[in-house]
Amino acid sequence: MSLTLLNRLRRQAGEALLLRVAGPTAHEKRARIHHTPGPRWFSPDRPIRTVHADASMYIGGLAALLLQTLHPVAMRAVWAHSGFQGDPWGRLQRTSTFLAVTTFGTAGDAEQAVLRVRRVHDGVTGTTAEGVAYRASDPHLLAWVHAAEASCFLQAHRVYGARPLDARERNAYVADMASVARKLGVEDPPETVEALARSLSDWRDVLRATPESRATGRYLLAHPPLPWPALLPYALLSAAAVALLPGWAQDLLDLPTRTRLLLPVARLGGIAVTSAVRWATPELPAGPTP
């Protein structure tokens, strides 16, 4: 294979991945986030930038989503109000844009992104099948979503990151995430790795499988809305994501046979997928310094 053809394939793969994750206006978003002058919430040396710029986020993000489904009230809110199954890529693009803006964008854009999310949360209310009332702005539910995300993002980076963080940086990452969580309405979010682990442990008695969580797990793991060439890389990525979760969570997810069969090679598969993403994806632009 000639170098010219290889470079063309690399550009095509990178473009397809960028558009899938960030949407049709990906290049405009990228330029605004990284090149607009102004102060940022996080300086270039902060661990949150290291983690959120890494290919391991693909694995960590899926792991977080799977773990979040096990909170029955939070899952019901997503099931009833989110465009998850009707528009899965739109939901992914909105989530990835929020993470990018709050991590790398100007402080003004980050504040606006938080305000938009809070307005959406204010309109999400309902009742579970058991008659439990919920609202997406409930600090209790927000704390669960935050804990699952921070834990899975950090764990994925520890296993698959290009430059894993040391102990001090891991604590700093949790503190960085806590600062964003407070702005979203989370009360007293954990600020150290140890506190984050305790927080997750405290949720254990609340978490369980539900019809919604099982259906979501099957959708994400067995029937992803992807073209056939992407199915094998995604199967490896999803097995790597499941392998990050504790055994009790894996049991509750009612994993499809394909995912179970891939678990013994999940680590190798995760390394292969993140390596391929790094190969296809250009480095984030440096942009202006805060």
C-alpha beads as a LAMMPS data file, in Angstrom:
LAMMPS data file: protein, C-alpha beads

290 atoms
289 bonds

1 atom types
1 bond types

-500.0 500.0 xlo xhi
-500.0 500.0 ylo yhi
-500.0 500.0 zlo zhi

Masses

1 110.0

Atoms # bond

1 1 1 0.000 0.000 0.000
2 1 1 1.471 3.363 -1.026
3 1 1 2.057 6.135 1.505
4 1 1 -0.346 8.392 -0.411
5 1 1 -3.159 5.832 -0.191
6 1 1 -2.429 5.205 3.481
7 1 1 -2.610 8.918 4.253
8 1 1 -5.859 9.196 2.311
9 1 1 -7.376 6.316 4.285
10 1 1 -6.173 7.912 7.503
11 1 1 -7.819 11.240 6.642
12 1 1 -11.047 9.532 5.608
13 1 1 -11.193 7.467 8.794
14 1 1 -10.476 10.484 10.951
15 1 1 -13.105 12.576 9.180
16 1 1 -15.746 9.849 9.510
17 1 1 -15.019 9.443 13.215
18 1 1 -15.083 13.199 13.865
19 1 1 -18.399 13.674 12.072
20 1 1 -19.942 10.679 13.824
21 1 1 -18.977 11.908 17.291
22 1 1 -19.313 15.687 16.858
23 1 1 -21.948 15.986 14.127
24 1 1 -22.118 17.692 10.716
25 1 1 -20.814 20.997 12.096
26 1 1 -17.824 19.309 13.733
27 1 1 -15.200 21.520 12.105
28 1 1 -17.003 24.728 13.073
29 1 1 -17.371 23.501 16.654
30 1 1 -13.725 22.485 16.794
31 1 1 -12.550 25.856 15.536
32 1 1 -14.709 27.765 18.013
33 1 1 -13.756 25.597 20.986
34 1 1 -10.025 25.573 20.394
35 1 1 -9.310 28.845 18.605
36 1 1 -11.612 31.437 20.180
37 1 1 -9.482 33.778 22.321
38 1 1 -10.343 34.151 25.972
39 1 1 -9.871 32.635 29.422
40 1 1 -10.648 28.955 29.963
41 1 1 -11.882 27.108 33.017
42 1 1 -8.854 24.814 32.807
43 1 1 -5.278 25.669 31.909
44 1 1 -3.422 23.460 29.376
45 1 1 -1.584 21.553 32.122
46 1 1 -4.725 20.422 33.975
47 1 1 -5.378 16.644 34.064
48 1 1 -8.936 17.045 32.788
49 1 1 -7.484 18.194 29.472
50 1 1 -5.161 15.202 29.315
51 1 1 -7.960 12.712 29.965
52 1 1 -10.649 14.283 27.785
53 1 1 -8.323 14.642 24.791
54 1 1 -7.358 10.959 24.868
55 1 1 -8.770 8.136 22.728
56 1 1 -9.570 6.216 25.920
57 1 1 -12.655 8.443 26.291
58 1 1 -14.460 6.279 23.730
59 1 1 -14.152 3.301 26.077
60 1 1 -14.752 5.309 29.243
61 1 1 -17.822 6.998 27.809
62 1 1 -19.506 3.720 26.906
63 1 1 -18.602 2.221 30.290
64 1 1 -20.131 5.245 32.043
65 1 1 -23.314 4.999 30.001
66 1 1 -23.714 1.300 30.776
67 1 1 -23.103 1.869 34.482
68 1 1 -25.549 4.786 34.611
69 1 1 -28.367 2.576 33.295
70 1 1 -28.312 0.613 36.560
71 1 1 -29.840 3.462 38.575
72 1 1 -33.558 2.747 38.035
73 1 1 -34.774 6.323 38.495
74 1 1 -32.064 7.880 36.351
75 1 1 -32.654 5.232 33.684
76 1 1 -36.371 5.898 33.668
77 1 1 -35.739 9.616 33.140
78 1 1 -33.458 8.877 30.187
79 1 1 -35.867 6.313 28.745
80 1 1 -38.871 8.628 28.955
81 1 1 -37.313 11.913 27.885
82 1 1 -34.086 11.357 25.974
83 1 1 -33.751 10.866 22.238
84 1 1 -31.397 8.017 23.020
85 1 1 -32.885 5.248 20.894
86 1 1 -34.563 7.491 18.343
87 1 1 -31.480 9.672 17.882
88 1 1 -28.476 7.967 19.531
89 1 1 -25.860 9.842 17.540
90 1 1 -27.506 13.182 18.265
91 1 1 -27.347 12.432 21.977
92 1 1 -23.705 11.342 21.678
93 1 1 -22.860 14.515 19.769
94 1 1 -24.517 16.750 22.360
95 1 1 -22.669 14.991 25.182
96 1 1 -19.289 15.110 23.455
97 1 1 -19.777 18.785 22.613
98 1 1 -20.592 19.602 26.242
99 1 1 -17.445 17.830 27.445
100 1 1 -15.320 19.554 24.814
101 1 1 -16.704 23.035 25.506
102 1 1 -16.396 22.824 29.277
103 1 1 -12.917 21.285 29.097
104 1 1 -11.317 23.270 26.260
105 1 1 -13.654 26.137 25.349
106 1 1 -13.736 29.693 26.614
107 1 1 -15.176 30.332 30.059
108 1 1 -18.104 32.189 28.491
109 1 1 -18.981 29.307 26.169
110 1 1 -18.594 26.819 29.030
111 1 1 -20.997 28.824 31.196
112 1 1 -23.544 28.902 28.371
113 1 1 -23.196 25.140 27.864
114 1 1 -23.920 24.539 31.552
115 1 1 -26.932 26.855 31.467
116 1 1 -28.367 24.983 28.460
117 1 1 -28.029 21.637 30.234
118 1 1 -29.620 23.000 33.403
119 1 1 -32.563 24.369 31.422
120 1 1 -33.077 20.949 29.820
121 1 1 -32.882 19.251 33.224
122 1 1 -35.482 21.640 34.654
123 1 1 -37.980 20.392 32.091
124 1 1 -37.432 16.670 32.715
125 1 1 -39.860 15.370 35.339
126 1 1 -42.006 12.279 35.668
127 1 1 -42.855 9.169 37.658
128 1 1 -41.366 5.687 37.530
129 1 1 -43.445 2.523 37.101
130 1 1 -43.248 2.122 40.890
131 1 1 -44.743 5.584 41.403
132 1 1 -41.501 7.335 42.369
133 1 1 -41.458 10.951 41.229
134 1 1 -38.253 12.211 39.653
135 1 1 -36.729 15.347 38.181
136 1 1 -33.485 15.454 36.238
137 1 1 -32.323 18.470 38.237
138 1 1 -32.402 16.435 41.474
139 1 1 -28.892 16.760 43.015
140 1 1 -29.103 13.085 44.015
141 1 1 -29.472 11.936 40.394
142 1 1 -26.920 14.445 39.146
143 1 1 -24.433 13.134 41.708
144 1 1 -24.893 9.576 40.414
145 1 1 -24.341 10.573 36.784
146 1 1 -21.265 12.575 37.759
147 1 1 -19.749 9.786 39.870
148 1 1 -20.240 7.199 37.130
149 1 1 -18.698 9.445 34.481
150 1 1 -15.710 10.603 36.514
151 1 1 -14.926 7.058 37.644
152 1 1 -15.222 5.451 34.200
153 1 1 -13.346 8.206 32.365
154 1 1 -10.506 7.991 34.857
155 1 1 -10.400 4.186 34.876
156 1 1 -10.385 4.021 31.074
157 1 1 -7.526 6.503 30.943
158 1 1 -5.599 4.535 33.573
159 1 1 -5.838 1.386 31.445
160 1 1 -5.743 2.789 27.904
161 1 1 -4.421 6.347 28.136
162 1 1 -1.414 7.347 26.058
163 1 1 0.159 8.936 29.136
164 1 1 -1.433 7.592 32.332
165 1 1 -1.704 10.026 35.224
166 1 1 0.227 9.656 38.460
167 1 1 -1.538 9.599 41.847
168 1 1 -1.415 13.380 42.286
169 1 1 -2.789 13.964 38.795
170 1 1 -5.595 11.455 39.294
171 1 1 -6.754 13.345 42.375
172 1 1 -6.479 16.593 40.429
173 1 1 -8.634 15.126 37.665
174 1 1 -11.372 14.241 40.151
175 1 1 -11.156 17.798 41.536
176 1 1 -11.399 19.248 38.012
177 1 1 -14.505 17.201 37.299
178 1 1 -15.981 18.248 40.634
179 1 1 -15.720 21.913 39.672
180 1 1 -17.876 21.300 36.579
181 1 1 -20.290 19.096 38.535
182 1 1 -20.980 21.891 41.034
183 1 1 -21.979 24.212 38.215
184 1 1 -24.450 21.568 37.008
185 1 1 -26.035 21.343 40.454
186 1 1 -24.194 18.474 42.141
187 1 1 -23.876 19.094 45.857
188 1 1 -20.491 18.349 47.460
189 1 1 -19.033 16.182 44.682
190 1 1 -15.984 14.035 45.571
191 1 1 -12.630 15.727 45.005
192 1 1 -10.205 12.812 45.433
193 1 1 -9.947 9.321 43.998
194 1 1 -10.617 7.845 47.428
195 1 1 -13.724 9.980 47.925
196 1 1 -14.949 9.072 44.436
197 1 1 -14.575 5.356 45.213
198 1 1 -16.547 5.812 48.449
199 1 1 -19.231 7.698 46.568
200 1 1 -19.660 4.874 44.068
201 1 1 -19.749 2.307 46.856
202 1 1 -22.543 4.252 48.564
203 1 1 -24.728 3.799 45.478
204 1 1 -24.444 0.009 45.386
205 1 1 -27.687 -0.723 47.260
206 1 1 -29.655 1.540 44.895
207 1 1 -28.480 -0.019 41.660
208 1 1 -30.325 -2.859 39.981
209 1 1 -31.359 -4.208 36.614
210 1 1 -34.640 -3.017 35.123
211 1 1 -36.410 -3.721 31.825
212 1 1 -35.142 -0.336 30.611
213 1 1 -31.544 -1.037 31.611
214 1 1 -31.587 -4.472 29.958
215 1 1 -33.065 -3.062 26.757
216 1 1 -30.518 -0.252 26.705
217 1 1 -27.660 -2.685 27.301
218 1 1 -28.826 -4.918 24.438
219 1 1 -29.166 -1.889 22.189
220 1 1 -25.676 -0.592 22.983
221 1 1 -23.884 -3.931 22.971
222 1 1 -25.767 -6.174 20.557
223 1 1 -27.542 -3.814 18.137
224 1 1 -25.509 -0.594 17.777
225 1 1 -26.649 1.676 14.919
226 1 1 -23.433 1.368 12.915
227 1 1 -22.406 0.453 9.355
228 1 1 -21.041 -3.073 9.050
229 1 1 -17.318 -2.105 8.691
230 1 1 -17.465 -0.535 12.152
231 1 1 -19.073 -3.495 13.910
232 1 1 -15.889 -5.417 14.735
233 1 1 -13.991 -2.398 16.158
234 1 1 -17.122 -1.484 18.120
235 1 1 -17.455 -5.033 19.481
236 1 1 -13.865 -4.785 20.767
237 1 1 -14.491 -1.319 22.198
238 1 1 -17.701 -2.403 23.940
239 1 1 -16.016 -5.454 25.475
240 1 1 -13.235 -3.197 26.762
241 1 1 -15.859 -0.877 28.255
242 1 1 -17.679 -3.731 29.999
243 1 1 -14.380 -5.092 31.352
244 1 1 -13.799 -1.788 33.175
245 1 1 -16.943 -2.346 35.258
246 1 1 -17.054 -4.331 38.499
247 1 1 -18.273 -7.914 38.249
248 1 1 -21.605 -7.214 39.934
249 1 1 -22.359 -4.530 37.321
250 1 1 -21.479 -6.892 34.484
251 1 1 -23.884 -9.461 35.923
252 1 1 -26.711 -6.925 36.151
253 1 1 -26.228 -5.831 32.545
254 1 1 -27.314 -9.205 31.108
255 1 1 -24.465 -9.170 28.587
256 1 1 -24.969 -10.595 25.091
257 1 1 -23.008 -13.729 24.207
258 1 1 -20.687 -11.888 21.807
259 1 1 -19.567 -9.486 24.516
260 1 1 -19.000 -12.301 27.021
261 1 1 -16.875 -14.203 24.515
262 1 1 -14.709 -11.135 23.903
263 1 1 -14.087 -10.328 27.587
264 1 1 -10.927 -12.521 27.823
265 1 1 -9.324 -10.387 25.090
266 1 1 -10.927 -7.106 26.118
267 1 1 -7.635 -5.510 27.156
268 1 1 -5.955 -6.316 23.832
269 1 1 -9.042 -5.219 21.941
270 1 1 -9.164 -1.924 23.819
271 1 1 -5.502 -1.265 23.067
272 1 1 -6.091 -2.007 19.380
273 1 1 -9.116 0.290 19.135
274 1 1 -7.547 3.223 20.980
275 1 1 -4.382 2.843 18.892
276 1 1 -6.458 2.945 15.718
277 1 1 -8.317 6.049 16.916
278 1 1 -5.033 7.800 17.671
279 1 1 -3.734 6.877 14.236
280 1 1 -6.831 8.238 12.494
281 1 1 -7.397 11.323 14.627
282 1 1 -5.143 14.376 14.360
283 1 1 -3.966 15.962 17.581
284 1 1 -6.199 18.617 19.056
285 1 1 -5.202 22.089 17.890
286 1 1 -3.216 24.014 20.469
287 1 1 -5.346 27.122 20.158
288 1 1 -4.860 30.262 22.224
289 1 1 -3.528 29.973 25.747
290 1 1 -5.797 31.100 28.591

Bonds

1 1 1 2
2 1 2 3
3 1 3 4
4 1 4 5
5 1 5 6
6 1 6 7
7 1 7 8
8 1 8 9
9 1 9 10
10 1 10 11
11 1 11 12
12 1 12 13
13 1 13 14
14 1 14 15
15 1 15 16
16 1 16 17
17 1 17 18
18 1 18 19
19 1 19 20
20 1 20 21
21 1 21 22
22 1 22 23
23 1 23 24
24 1 24 25
25 1 25 26
26 1 26 27
27 1 27 28
28 1 28 29
29 1 29 30
30 1 30 31
31 1 31 32
32 1 32 33
33 1 33 34
34 1 34 35
35 1 35 36
36 1 36 37
37 1 37 38
38 1 38 39
39 1 39 40
40 1 40 41
41 1 41 42
42 1 42 43
43 1 43 44
44 1 44 45
45 1 45 46
46 1 46 47
47 1 47 48
48 1 48 49
49 1 49 50
50 1 50 51
51 1 51 52
52 1 52 53
53 1 53 54
54 1 54 55
55 1 55 56
56 1 56 57
57 1 57 58
58 1 58 59
59 1 59 60
60 1 60 61
61 1 61 62
62 1 62 63
63 1 63 64
64 1 64 65
65 1 65 66
66 1 66 67
67 1 67 68
68 1 68 69
69 1 69 70
70 1 70 71
71 1 71 72
72 1 72 73
73 1 73 74
74 1 74 75
75 1 75 76
76 1 76 77
77 1 77 78
78 1 78 79
79 1 79 80
80 1 80 81
81 1 81 82
82 1 82 83
83 1 83 84
84 1 84 85
85 1 85 86
86 1 86 87
87 1 87 88
88 1 88 89
89 1 89 90
90 1 90 91
91 1 91 92
92 1 92 93
93 1 93 94
94 1 94 95
95 1 95 96
96 1 96 97
97 1 97 98
98 1 98 99
99 1 99 100
100 1 100 101
101 1 101 102
102 1 102 103
103 1 103 104
104 1 104 105
105 1 105 106
106 1 106 107
107 1 107 108
108 1 108 109
109 1 109 110
110 1 110 111
111 1 111 112
112 1 112 113
113 1 113 114
114 1 114 115
115 1 115 116
116 1 116 117
117 1 117 118
118 1 118 119
119 1 119 120
120 1 120 121
121 1 121 122
122 1 122 123
123 1 123 124
124 1 124 125
125 1 125 126
126 1 126 127
127 1 127 128
128 1 128 129
129 1 129 130
130 1 130 131
131 1 131 132
132 1 132 133
133 1 133 134
134 1 134 135
135 1 135 136
136 1 136 137
137 1 137 138
138 1 138 139
139 1 139 140
140 1 140 141
141 1 141 142
142 1 142 143
143 1 143 144
144 1 144 145
145 1 145 146
146 1 146 147
147 1 147 148
148 1 148 149
149 1 149 150
150 1 150 151
151 1 151 152
152 1 152 153
153 1 153 154
154 1 154 155
155 1 155 156
156 1 156 157
157 1 157 158
158 1 158 159
159 1 159 160
160 1 160 161
161 1 161 162
162 1 162 163
163 1 163 164
164 1 164 165
165 1 165 166
166 1 166 167
167 1 167 168
168 1 168 169
169 1 169 170
170 1 170 171
171 1 171 172
172 1 172 173
173 1 173 174
174 1 174 175
175 1 175 176
176 1 176 177
177 1 177 178
178 1 178 179
179 1 179 180
180 1 180 181
181 1 181 182
182 1 182 183
183 1 183 184
184 1 184 185
185 1 185 186
186 1 186 187
187 1 187 188
188 1 188 189
189 1 189 190
190 1 190 191
191 1 191 192
192 1 192 193
193 1 193 194
194 1 194 195
195 1 195 196
196 1 196 197
197 1 197 198
198 1 198 199
199 1 199 200
200 1 200 201
201 1 201 202
202 1 202 203
203 1 203 204
204 1 204 205
205 1 205 206
206 1 206 207
207 1 207 208
208 1 208 209
209 1 209 210
210 1 210 211
211 1 211 212
212 1 212 213
213 1 213 214
214 1 214 215
215 1 215 216
216 1 216 217
217 1 217 218
218 1 218 219
219 1 219 220
220 1 220 221
221 1 221 222
222 1 222 223
223 1 223 224
224 1 224 225
225 1 225 226
226 1 226 227
227 1 227 228
228 1 228 229
229 1 229 230
230 1 230 231
231 1 231 232
232 1 232 233
233 1 233 234
234 1 234 235
235 1 235 236
236 1 236 237
237 1 237 238
238 1 238 239
239 1 239 240
240 1 240 241
241 1 241 242
242 1 242 243
243 1 243 244
244 1 244 245
245 1 245 246
246 1 246 247
247 1 247 248
248 1 248 249
249 1 249 250
250 1 250 251
251 1 251 252
252 1 252 253
253 1 253 254
254 1 254 255
255 1 255 256
256 1 256 257
257 1 257 258
258 1 258 259
259 1 259 260
260 1 260 261
261 1 261 262
262 1 262 263
263 1 263 264
264 1 264 265
265 1 265 266
266 1 266 267
267 1 267 268
268 1 268 269
269 1 269 270
270 1 270 271
271 1 271 272
272 1 272 273
273 1 273 274
274 1 274 275
275 1 275 276
276 1 276 277
277 1 277 278
278 1 278 279
279 1 279 280
280 1 280 281
281 1 281 282
282 1 282 283
283 1 283 284
284 1 284 285
285 1 285 286
286 1 286 287
287 1 287 288
288 1 288 289
289 1 289 290
